[in-house]
Structures are given as structure tokens and as C-alpha cells.
Amino acid sequence: MRPILLVLIALLPSLASGQHSPGFVPCKEPTESKSIVGIWLHDAVQTHGRYAGRHVWTQLELRTDGEAVENYFSRDPNLSDVPAFARLLLTWTSGTYVDPEPDKGAYEVIRFSPYLSATYNPSTNSYAGLRGSFLPVFRRFALAAVENKMQLTSSVFLGLNSSAQILTFPTDFEIRTFLRQTAPVTAVEDLSWGELKARPR
């Protein structure tokens, strides 16, 4: 009961720290010094979406250059060499989201901007990607550095930078626990990611 209570407290709105303008405020700390950089793993049976009912290991890698890759595995990648069956390439930045509803305050968030969705083809041992105009999303987070855990909410769309409308953060998000990983990605994973990233956006 105590860990759940701590997570809920951590995800409660913080004070806006004098920032009154609603919307996203990027963190000015250099990316390479942020404690959330690294490889994180979450595993659970999916409750909704295209993989509903399937046990999926989600590996999220936040890189120091502002790039990120989210891999989806059918088995624990630490215990097998199975490649990710799907992946999403993104850019990321952390910061604060000041809610337009004053009583909600502000939240620590990661802003993700996807630019490629790819699926694995076992016959060619490579990934085929689909590029497009994906919408940026936000995920609230709480970091427990001592336990190497990060709580991440499900993705939420809160509007475009060019839009004057600032949306409030919904309350029906799902909280997922990611554990920090020390194992590097496999050679085929790293090579495929690099090849996909090198192609023009």
C-alpha cells in the first residue's frame, strides 16, 4: 500500500513555482545531465490499444542527444535475443507543464515527438518504417532514483506548439512502472536503429 501511496503523492500537481502562463516549459538543464537518461523496462499484459491482451515488454531508451526509441518485445529482452516486434523513434525533452486550470498546478513531464513507427520483418532480419506527421504527446513522470524506478503515465495529447489553446491534463491516465536497465541493446537492435535514424525524416 505504501509504494502506491508514494507514487500517487509524487504524481500530484506541484506548485507552479511562480510560472503563471499555462503550457509546456522545457527544462534548461543539459540533456546529458538529466537523471532520466538511460534504458528503462516495463512489462505487463496490455489492457488496451493494438496489443490488448498480449504480454509486452516495453523498453524505453532516452538518449543524451535528445533522441529516444521505444521497443516492444514479446519476451524479456534481458533473457533472450528476440528482436523487438515493433518500435517507435522519437525526440524527447523534459520540463514542466503548467495546467490551464489553476487548481491543478504544474507537473513534471516528458514531451515526446514521434517521427517513425517501425515493425520487424523476420524474413529480412530488418525493420520497415513508416514516417509521418505524428502528434507530440506528454507523459507525466516521477523518478525514484534510489530504487532505479520511474513512474510514467500513458501518453496524452495536449495540443500543438502553434496552437493558442492549452489543454488540461486528463485524470484517466494509466501509471506504468519502468525499471532502469544496465544491459545494452543487441547488435541487430543497435544497427537497425541506426539505419532507420540515418534515413531522411
Phi, psi and omega in degrees: 000320182300314179301321180295318179298318180296321179296315181296320178296318181295329182269359175293153179301138174267170177292150186284359175053043177083354178272118184253344180281122181291155179121188185271132176239106182298147176286138182272354179293136178304141184303319185294342181262002182283136185288348179273354177295137179143192180251129183235146183228135176231137175226137181187163171283127182290137183261346180203175180086190186291341180252022181304133180086356182255138175283120185231135171261120180255118180252119180248120178249119176257114186262157184292341181272009179086003176266156177215154174222133178245113182257146178239120183246151175272347176220164180299117182293344177282342185247358181208165179262017181297131178286159176297135179278343175206156179206157180230128177259135187216167163250156184216156170205144178261166180172204182240138174249115178271115184290140178293342174271109189306326182289348179272341177073224184225158183229149168280129184222161167245129177261121179251136175238094180292145175225354177204134174244130186226150176236150183272135176249106184296333182289333179250356181054043181209175182250140173251126187250155176237114178266152180184183179269079179281146181279141176291146180229162179240146174226123174291150180216156174221128185252129173249086188299324182297322182266001183054043179239148173226128174268125179236137175276168173294163185287142181227133175270126184237019177107168181263156178302326183280352182269140178279344182277124178254123184268150177279149180286124181292163183258357185261033180280159176261139178257128180239140180261120177253140178252138179293138181248150177249344182284135177286164175290161181286168182299315181294325178296311184294317180297313182296320179298315180297320180295316179295317182295327184289339180289146182302143180280000000 
